[in-house]
Amino acid sequence: MTTPTKRLTRSRENRVLAGVCGGIAERLGWRPGTVRLLAVLSCLLPGPQFLIYLLLWITLPDGPQ
């Protein structure tokens, strides 16, 4: 018997801006603060981090209530 995999959605409870980091944390089983810290630290490096965040904000559905 296989367990259903949880979809990646934006978090409704762990939301600071759009719930993207909270949704990733819920999906991975991590603490939301850890994912937020990694996201902020990744913005110090060159790359499309802001565009990826905006894309996830637009494309990910809200999580269940």
Buried (B, 14 or more C-beta within 10 A) or exposed (E): EEEEEEEBBBBBEBBEEBBBBBBBBBBEEEEBEEBBEBBEEEEEEEEEBEEEBEEBEEEBEEBEE
